[in-house]
Amino acid sequence: MRKVINSINLTVNYLLIAIFIVLIVAVFCQVLFRFVINQPLAWTEELSRYSLVWVTFLGAAHAMGTKSHIGMSALVDKSPLLLRRFLIVVAALVSLGFFFIMIQQGFNLVGRSMTQLSAVLRIPMGYVYLVIPISGILLAINLLDVTWQELRKGEE
């Protein structure tokens, strides 16, 4: 199972790199055409905005897998093993509840917005919003993995 999660996270990492390159190129073209050539491109602003949304949500899921999210672990680290495990499980359950809502409402939003087209690129907005449930699923998978590792750490 660990290999599958690592391969998913590696794929997300490469996808993040590709989307970030698209974001950089779109912003560069926007600056070049707007301020140098004086002929702004309408599509670059929209593409960069949607790329940033995807980078943000997928980046959060990737950060969960690499334990890069900010957290206050002082209370948990100084607690006895049993209390530490309890706090880890409670935090994971609350987070999983949020991720479940994120997945459920994300799919609802995607379904409702497939007929709405973006202003310039003319793509269905559901494709832009699809990152919400995708990242919710990835966040939940990575949270379960990270929580399992944290719970096992006390046994070693």
Secondary structure as GFF3:
##gff-version 3
##sequence-region A 1 156
A	DSSP	alpha_helix	2	31	.	.	.	ID=ss1
A	DSSP	pi_helix	32	36	.	.	.	ID=ss2
A	DSSP	alpha_helix	42	65	.	.	.	ID=ss3
A	DSSP	alpha_helix	74	77	.	.	.	ID=ss4
A	DSSP	alpha_helix	81	113	.	.	.	ID=ss5
A	DSSP	alpha_helix	125	129	.	.	.	ID=ss6
A	DSSP	alpha_helix	131	153	.	.	.	ID=ss7
###
